[in-house]
Amino acid sequence: MKTFTAIINQEEDMYVARCSEIGTVSQGKTIEEALANLKEATELYLEEFPAKGKKNSFLTTFEVGEVAKA
C-alpha cells in the first residue's frame, strides 16, 4: 500500500481533489466523495502506468503582497 497526498479545493458547488505526486484529478459533491473518486482514479491510473518509485513532495507556504483591484 502506498500513501499519496490529496489537495482539495472547493470550486463553486463541487470539490476538486488533486494528487500532486501522480497528477490525477477528480471531483465530488462532498470532500469525502472527491477523495474517494480521486483514490479510484489514481488506482486506475497506476494499473496502467505503475509508479517507478514515489516522488517526494514538500508542503510549504509563501506570502504575496496585496493585489490592487482594477
Order of alpha helices (4+ residues) and beta strands (2+ residues): beta-beta-beta-alpha
